[in-house]
Amino acid sequence: MGPVELPAWLQPRYRKNAYLFVYYLLQFCGHSWIFTNMTVRFFSFGKDSMVDTFYAIGLVMRLCQLISLLELLHIYVGIESNHLLPRFLQLTERIIILFVVITSQEEVQEKYVVCVLFIFWNLLDMVRYTYSMLSVIGISYVVLTWLSQTLWMPIYPLCVLAEAFAVYQSLPYFESFGTYSTKLPFDLSIYFPYVLKIYVIMLFIGMYFTYSHLYSERRDILKVFPVKKKKI
């Protein structure tokens, strides 16, 4: 008797694709809910809705960003094909801004920059997770592929600028409240506003590295993606 072939749903490749599809679908639903909620609130309450954006959707936003850390594990174990360092930089900058800068300072949560950041993040993620979700099941569209590989070009630098501005607006509160500033043995101390200022510099250095990687990735994907030429 020859080897028994496993059913399709038991094969490792099928299980991997099914898992990734569910993961991308959950992330797409989460970010779509956030974006829809923000849009409805803005048309209902106008600029007033921007002040309490964090209170309305902050919990879901934090959950989505925490779950996104799984992507580092996906890349590490090989079930998702991507480069680890650029994705690590993208995820950590969001985690630091969201949890360290915004969540820890209630006064920053009411700033307009939080609403702007959430809009940028969700626009990028809705397109990215839609593209990834369909790619897992073998579906691809020219427009969606082009959009997923192009939308980040103007929005990602704007995200970094907004993140840097959020840090700038948070500095007075970290200075006055002393959050995360602490004294160490041997007459050493950590003054957290200085740490944030150094982080802003690193943020722009990381942006250059990530932008270069994403641009190279875009060039490679669009080069091999079949696009039908119009007949003359």
C-alpha positions, 0 to 999 in steps of 0.5 A: 500500500502506498502512503495515505494522502491527508485530506486538504484541510489537514495538510500543513500548508492549508492549516497555515493559510487558514490561520493567516486568513483568520488572522488577517480577517480579524485585523481587517474587521478591527481596523474597519470598525475603528475607521467606521466608528471614527467616520460616523462620529465625525459626521455626527459630532464634528470636531468635538468627536476628535477630542474623545477619539481615544476614549471611544476607540482606544481599547480596540486600537490597543487590542489590534496593535497588541495582536499585531505583535504576532506578526513578528512570530509569524515571520520568525517561524516562517509562516509569513514571508517578510523581513523581520527588522523593518516590521519590528521597527514599524510595530515598535514605533506604534507600540511606544507611541500608543502605550508609552506616550498616549496611554500614560498621559491623559492630557495627550489623549485629548489632542487632535494628533491622536485622531490624526494618527489613528486615521493614518494607521487604520487607512494603511492597515485596512488596505494592507490586511485586505491585500494580505487576506486575499493573497493567502487564498490566491486572489489578487487585483491589480488596483488593490495590489497597486494601492497596497504598495503605494498608499504607504508612500505619502501616508507613512512619512505623515505617520512619523511626523504625527508621531513626532508631534505627539511626542512633542506635545507630551513632553510638558506633561512628562516633565511636570508629572515625572512619569517614567523618570526615576533615580538609579543607584550610584547617583544616576537618574533617567529623565524620561523627556530626554529619552523621548527626544532621543527616540524622536531622532531614532524615529526618523532614522528608522523611517529612512530604513523602513521607507527604503525597504518598503520601496524596494519591496514595492518595486519587486512586487509591481515588477512581477505582478501581471498587468495587461497592456492596452492594445494599440 
